[in-house]
Amino acid sequence: MAGEEIEEDKTIPPKKQLFNKKWHEKVLITIAGILFNFLLAIILLFFVGLRVGITPYKPYIASVEPEYEISHSNIRKGDQIIGYNDHNIHSVDQLLLEMTVNNGKNGEFVVKHENGKIEQINIEATLVEENGEMVYKYGFSLENHRRYGILPSLQYAFVKTGSLVEQMILTIKYLIIGKLKLNNLSGPVGIYSVVSSVSQTGLINLIYLTAYICINVGFLNFLPIPAFDGGRLLFLIIEKIRGKKLDPKVENIIHSIGFYLLMLLMIVITYNDIIKLFQK
């Protein structure tokens, strides 16, 4: 973008270059890409909701399988899961992420029974074979009856976007504290593999995946990291607080360092993606 670099582009009028724009104009330009990522995701999720219907946001037990330990507990159909391993649970997405991070260990569930009583129940996960792989399961399914209509679909688009953003915040938190590893992330190679697989399952799933990627891109770009739009926004906020512009050379150096670190991370993630391809 003209005026984004230190050197002035003599071929473009100064007033049209970014560094000569007013502060609020620079802020709007910086966040425009982020906002349109989320806007596109909301539109796509709205169409997904119209097409396939809306399942409950909160995790309600639909069934309990008799061959698992959970069948001997007080958990029953219709109970709502409101806690898992010392975490308050308020969405299906959050529960699934927490269970994935837990990686098959015994679960401490807090359930709200249909009579309003709240109970804490420990459930041991069982290692079973599923689609040729050994996975841990607790032996319950979640309610998935569907609602249809414009208003439910509109609500779903916003709630789902918020839920996915929350998932990403938790993912970064678990990466920092070590509960998730870098090989849990995917780069361009991994995304290509996922898109290739999802595209074979139907257009709706591909639209949902596109919305998911849009939210990922928008969220990551919003982080206050140099080279991201969030990093540039942070510098604009600092500039506003200081009441004067930062040295553009210093800012450019910081963004360059952030960019090189980002490329290094991309190389590591891409390497992991390629290893995963050969392990399939």
C-alpha positions, 0 to 999 in steps of 0.5 A: 500500500502506498505510504506503508513503507518508509520511502515516499513513493514519488509517483503518488500524490502525498495526500493519497499515501498512508502515512499522510492520512489522519489517525482515524483513517489509518485505524479504519484502513488497518482494521478493514481487512479484519472486519471483512474476514468476520463479515464474510464468515457471518454471511457464510454461516448464515447460509449454512444455517438456512440450509442445514438448520441449527443445532443447540449451542449448549451441550445437552446429553442426547443418549448414554451408551450402555457399554461405557462406565458413564451408564453407571453414573447419574448422567441421563438424557436431557442433562446439560453439561455446565462444567468439565475439568474445572472449566465452566462450559457454555457451548458445544464447541468449548466442550469439544475443545476441552475434551480434545486437550484432555486427550483421553484422561478421566473427565470431571463433569459438572451436569445440571439435571432436568430437575435443576439439581447440579452434580459433579461426576467423574467419568473414566474414558474408554479406549476404543477403535474407531475408523481404524484408530484408537480413540478415547470415548466417554460414551455419550452423544449430544443433542442435535435436533435442528431448528430452521428459519431466518432468525435462528440462522442469523442468531447462529451466524453471530453465536457461532462466530463468537464461539469459534473466536473463543476457541481460538483464544483458548487454543493460543492459551493452551499453546502457551502453557504447553497443553497443545503442541505446534504439530496441532496447528496447520499451515498452507499444506495442512489447509490444502489437505483439509480443503481437499477432503472436505470438498468431497463431502459436499458444498455446505461443508466446504462453505462452513470450512471457508467461514472457519478459515475466514475467522481464523485469518481475521482473529490471527490478524487482529493479534497485536503482533508485529507484521500483523494488522493488529501490530500496526493497530497497536502502534497507532494506539501508542502513537495516539497515547504519546501524542506524536508519531513513532519513528517510522524506521524503528516501527518498520524494523519491528514489523520486519522482525515480526515478519521473519519470525512469522515465516520461521513459524510457517516453515516449522508448521509446514514441515509438520504438515508434510510429515503428517501427509506421509504418516497417513 
